[in-house]
Amino acid sequence: MKLNDLTFYDYFRSSASYRVRIALNLKGLQPETVEIVDLRTGAQSQSLYKSVEPSGLVPSFTFGGKTFGQSLALIEWLDAMYPSPRLIPADPLAALGVREVAHTIACDIHPLNNLRILKYITNTLGASADAKQEWYRHWICAGFDTLEALIAPHRNNGPFCLGADLSLADTCLVPQVYNARRFDVDLSPYPAICAVNAHCTSLPAFANAAPE
Ligand SMILES: N[C@@H](CCC(=O)N[C@@H](CS)C(=O)NCC(=O)O)C(=O)O
């Protein structure tokens, strides 16, 4: 189904945008317009995009004359508007578990390794390329230690983060594993994360959202 009058500001390698692409695919939704904000050229910090989205971050949606950012907020809105399949369970306890996993990624890992943070620690604070790499891996592993403990108990109940049902947690996990692989993080200590990632990436909605 086409989302008329909706513009999706996207960038292929943005893991926050990748979460939204997965959610759109799962729900069979196509934004009327997709605008690419090229993070490699710094387009996110230029006035053209900042006049649309003041944070200078992707993803964002514009519709009805307004712009909204924050990938998890966008996915929650999509889920409320187009509830099939549900990415946030109706049961409050199940929803708590889903958000616990999603926020571990989106609040505790991703912000520390965002492009602007990496630029700041190298360009302003003088961190070397090796130190930047070490920083990146450190925060992924700290978060993945938590995630593995959250996901492992559900492994016998189904192929997704929380067991049988695909959820917002899976839309966050796959892009974060993609980032970990890009930065050569050793994933051998995380068999549950790898198993969920392998299953999800075999599904067309995830495969078609992948950066490469
Ligand atoms: N919490 C935000 C984070 C958005 C974000 O950090 N996006 C990154 C790409 S994954 C970005 O636009 N970075 C640009 C920069 O750091 O200059 C969300 O989930 O949407």
The ligand as an SDF file (V2000), in Angstrom:
LIG
                    3D

 20 19  0  0  0  0  0  0  0  0999 V2000
   17.7960    8.0030   17.8060 N   0  0  0  0  0  0  0  0  0  0  0  0
   17.7250    8.3280   16.3990 C   0  0  0  0  0  0  0  0  0  0  0  0
   19.1240    8.2650   15.8340 C   0  0  0  0  0  0  0  0  0  0  0  0
   19.1860    8.7480   14.4190 C   0  0  0  0  0  0  0  0  0  0  0  0
   20.6300    8.7460   13.9590 C   0  0  0  0  0  0  0  0  0  0  0  0
   21.5530    8.8510   14.7710 O   0  0  0  0  0  0  0  0  0  0  0  0
   20.8350    8.6190   12.6450 N   0  0  0  0  0  0  0  0  0  0  0  0
   22.1740    8.5760   12.1190 C   0  0  0  0  0  0  0  0  0  0  0  0
   22.3000    7.5250   11.0530 C   0  0  0  0  0  0  0  0  0  0  0  0
   22.0440    5.9070   11.7360 S   0  0  0  0  0  0  0  0  0  0  0  0
   22.5340    9.9070   11.5060 C   0  0  0  0  0  0  0  0  0  0  0  0
   21.6950   10.5400   10.8650 O   0  0  0  0  0  0  0  0  0  0  0  0
   23.7770   10.3270   11.6830 N   0  0  0  0  0  0  0  0  0  0  0  0
   24.2530   11.5240   11.0940 C   0  0  0  0  0  0  0  0  0  0  0  0
   25.4300   12.0770   11.8220 C   0  0  0  0  0  0  0  0  0  0  0  0
   25.8590   11.5070   12.8150 O   0  0  0  0  0  0  0  0  0  0  0  0
   25.9320   13.1110   11.3650 O   0  0  0  0  0  0  0  0  0  0  0  0
   16.7900    7.3700   15.6590 C   0  0  0  0  0  0  0  0  0  0  0  0
   16.6130    6.2440   16.1380 O   0  0  0  0  0  0  0  0  0  0  0  0
   16.2360    7.7480   14.6240 O   0  0  0  0  0  0  0  0  0  0  0  0
  1  2  1  0
  2  3  1  0
  2 18  1  0
  3  4  1  0
  4  5  1  0
  5  6  2  0
  5  7  1  0
  7  8  1  0
  8  9  1  0
  8 11  1  0
  9 10  1  0
 11 12  2  0
 11 13  1  0
 13 14  1  0
 14 15  1  0
 15 16  2  0
 15 17  1  0
 18 19  2  0
 18 20  1  0
M  END
$$$$
